[in-house]
Amino acid sequence: MEIHHIVGGAGRKDLPSGGNFILLCGRCHHAVHARLPLLGEIPKGSVLWAKEEEDGEVDVTELANLRHRKALSYDKRAIPDTFLAERDRHGGDPWP
């Protein structure tokens, strides 16, 4: 498992609530940052979806404030089916 900072960049911070990070397997972490052959990519909005599924409500305003912005430049969206199927094939818990 690898730590992915949802809002990254220079001077990124961890929030006391833990709201700025999520644990991802190495493959999924790579797919957030780059496109994987055969699987594609995991959009930033899907990371918000996964974080909400794991931890409950995600405070997107708090995340945007880390970049001194009022809002994020992306919205929450479903995790691509290719990655859900891959998780299932490798014995991971299915997403709710």
N, C-alpha and C positions, 0 to 999 in steps of 0.2 A: 504494500500500500504506500501511496505517495501523497504528500500534502499539496493540494492545489489552492492557491490564493485566488479567490473569485475576482477581486479587484487587485490587480497587480501593478507593476510598474515601479519606477524609482520611488523610494520612500514609502513603499507599501507598509501597511500596519496590520497587526492582528488586533481584532476587537476583543475586549474582555469577555464578550458573549460567545466568542468563537465563530461569529457570524461571517467572517471573511475567509474561512477555509473549509474545505471538504476533503475527505480522504477518497482517493480514486486508485484503482489498480493502475499499474504502469502503462498498460495499453490505452486505457481510457484517458489517462493524464496526457499521454502523447497525442491522442486524438483531439483533445481540446486545443492544443497548440499547433497541430499540423494535421494534414489529411492522411489517413491510412489507406493503403491499397486495399481494395475490396470492401472496406467498411465505410470509408468517407471520414467525416469529421463530426465532432460533437460541438454544436453551437453554444456560445456563451449562455444563451437563454435556457438551454437544456441543463446547464450546470445549476442555474437557479431552481429549476424544476426538481433536480435530484436533491439539492440542499433542503428544499422544502419537504420533500418526501421523507428525508432522513431526520430532520431536526424540527419540523413544524414550520411555522410562519417565518419568512425571510424578510428582514427589514431592508428593502431596497434603497430607502432614503439614507439609512445609515451607511450602506455600501457606497452610494453615490457621494456622500460627504467625504469619504476617504480621498476622492479625487477633486474635492472642492467643487462639486457639481450638485445640481438640484435633482437630477435623475440619471439613471444609467442610459446608455445609448442602445440598449436592447431590452426586450421583454422576455418574460418566462415563456418557454415553449417545451413541448413534449420531447422526451429523449428519442432519438431515431430508433426505429424498430430493429435495424441491423445490430445495434449495440445491446438492445434488450435480449435479442436472440443469442448473441454471443455470450452474454452473461449467463443465460440459461444453459447453454451448451457446456459451459465450464463449471457448472454446479453452484453458481452464485444464487443468493436469494432473489426471487423475482421481485420486481418493483411492484408496489401496490397498485 
